[in-house]
């Protein structure tokens, strides 16, 4: 999954990361109270959430807390994000 996220465009990252961050923060399960949540918080605090690493961690988090919302965001975005959604579904 991480390998596929490395190949999306910068524009896609800038578009989907804020939406995925909202999903992670506003999920029914609350904030991610684990190592993954700490990494996401650290990336956000250091303004690095809109990076490939940020995207990878946000995908991980969204798969845990709201997988349907993850795919909804990716599938309603640009072609890179739609292709990423297909690849992730193929892995699952």
Secondary structure, DSSP 8 states (H G I E B T S, - for coil): -HHHHTTS-HHHHHHHHHHHHHHHHS-TT-S--SHHHHHHHHHHHTT-SSSHHHHHHHHHHHHHH-HHHHHHHHHTS-HHHHHHHHHHHHH-
